[in-house]
């Protein structure tokens, strides 16, 4: 397989996985408690906002998200206790 063919196959795999994510979350969101929805929305909206900035490299976005999401993820983990 050429690099171009591999790239196109990965593009397709990514699109399919995004669709699976949308369907999975569409089923989960109605069942989430309000505080969990707020945490999920906080992380999701921050990620999308960063992805919409074409000048930012994915590495930079991921580094920022790891830092910002860590506190929210800990809240989520501890919320069930």
PyMOL commands that set and color helices and strands:
alter all, ss='L'
color gray80, all
select helices_A, chain A and resi 3-29+34-51+58-79
alter helices_A, ss='H'
color red, helices_A
deselect
rebuild
show_as cartoon
